[in-house]
Amino acid sequence: MISPETLKKQVDLASLSTMATPARARYFLAATTVEQALAGLELAATEQWPLLILGGGSNLVFCDDFQGLVLHMAIRGRRWTAVDEQGATLVLAAGENWHDAVLYAARAGYRGIENLALIPGTAGAAPVQNIGAYGMELADTLVSVKVWDRELQQERLLKPEDCQFGYRDSLFKQQPGRYLILEIRLRLSRRGEYRTGYGELAQWFGGVQPRSPLEVTEAVMALRRRKLPDPQQLPNAGSFFKNPVVSEAVWQGLRQEWPDMVAFPAEDEQVKLAAGWLIERCGWKGYKNQTVGVHHKQALVLVNHSGGTGKEVMALASRIREEVHGTFGVTLEVEPGIVPEHCGLPPL
Ligand code: EPU
């Protein structure tokens, strides 16, 4: 039985987020079964507590104490199903570590998520921001997401077309709090093309076909380790801003003024600007104050050097966003979730 009395209280959240900023959860429950998770949801609803669903804590920034229930999804389990000549379906419970799943699939010889190595976090969090890297995203292989729908009070199996996937975007981001992700299913294949066309990965392979998915995974791991800080050593939440997407007309104007600006084609004939380039060009790369800073190898990553608070991280983000806007007229959007929400950046 779960009741307010049996829950952990005033739990330190710094160690549960890769940005490691100080905060406490008023109530905390680590659910290792679906039943426990649903009991936690029910209790939060009965008590009218705000609810935060926490996976690996790698894509959020705690800025203040959370005055409600933090439900940590720690349900484990992975298995193969529908195995045939072409491929197999990998079923992952929400609390499975994402990177372990990538290695597991690649070692078994399956393709489809091999470029998504070393992305921190859990399988259940992967669809929320439609994780992506090196020209591949989760939506490419996802076949279904099993959720508990808090509005309809029932378990549902969502298909990819229900999930409204976009660049670092999904239904789960648009309707926060409605769905509790319980399990995801990925269709992986034994054959087919590798996706090694992305800049740095293309250079790595130099036109030679990889021999196995594991070889791609190992290349991605090496590339990420070259420039992305390991949160265990230098706390961070990955890319702090999304790469801004602008119209072709805006892009043409920008490139006239800034001929070496870096950009990539995006959907609907739009253009995705490299936010790291914009931030670097404003002189922020490697910036460091007493507690927080901008990574010296990747300007899109804000880092917590020594005991920085969420508010200090957000103050830095705000200065960067203002300067980028002032210089290029482009508005950066914060990528990780900010908790509590009211600590997020106001509109520019
Ligand atoms: N660049 C700079 N200066 C910098 C950083 C980048 O000029 O300090 C320019 C370079 O020209 C570089 C280009 O920007 O070639 C793109 O940089 P990078 O390949 O590092 O990728 P990104 O666009 O900055 C995105 C994802 C990453 C993902 C990489 C690799 C977003 C918000 N971020 O970063 O995802 O690992 O591509 O695919 O889309 C994350 O979401 O947390 C994350 C790390």
Boltz pocket constraint, residues with backbone or C-beta under 6 A from the ligand:
constraints:
  - pocket:
      binder: B
      contacts: [[A, 132], [A, 133], [A, 134], [A, 135], [A, 199], [A, 228], [A, 237], [A, 238], [A, 239], [A, 240], [A, 241], [A, 242], [A, 243], [A, 262], [A, 274], [A, 275], [A, 276], [A, 277], [A, 278], [A, 280], [A, 285], [A, 295], [A, 297], [A, 298], [A, 299], [A, 300], [A, 335]]
      max_distance: 6.0
